[in-house]
Structures are given as structure tokens and as C-alpha cells.
């Protein structure tokens, strides 16, 4: 994975990022149901793989599908 410094923050972020809008918004790019567990599992698997490869730049917001695009909080 290649990284760059994010502006003047000094943070080192991956050049490849993940945009979370597609996770939370139904049919955003193609047929997609964000509430379907099977659909969500494909995202979990893809993100797990990307994180294993060094991805650390994620763009997500509560507004993406009324919060569905946000990661679940775990204790």
C-alpha cells in the first residue's frame, strides 16, 4: 500500500480510500439493499481484506442511509 501525508495534519493515509456512501444508500450505483445481511457481509469481507492490505482512509458519514453506512460500535 502506498501512503501520503494528509495536508498539514501529518497523518499518513493510504492513497486508496473507501467511500462509505455506497454501503448505506440503497441502489446507489447498482441493485443494493443496505439492510440485507448478505449484502452487508460482502462489504465486511471486502473491508477486512482492504484493512489487511493497509487501507486506513475511510470516508463515512451518518447521513449515508440514515447511519447505515457508519461502522457499528463494539465494546
Residue, then its C-alpha position, 0 to 999 in steps of 0.5 A: x500500500x502506498x501512503x501520503x501525508x494528509x495536508x498539514x495534519x501529518x497523518x499518513x493515509x493510504x492513497x486508496x480510500x473507501x467511500x462509505x456512501x455506497x454501503x448505506x444508500x440503497x441502489x446507489x450505483x447498482x441493485x443494493x439493499x443496505x439492510x440485507x445481511x448478505x449484502x452487508x457481509x460482502x462489504x465486511x469481507x471486502x473491508x477486512x481484506x482492504x484493512x489487511x492490505x493497509x487501507x486506513x482512509x475511510x470516508x463515512x458519514x451518518x447521513x449515508x442511509x440514515x447511519x447505515x453506512x457508519x461502522x457499528x460500535x463494539x465494546 
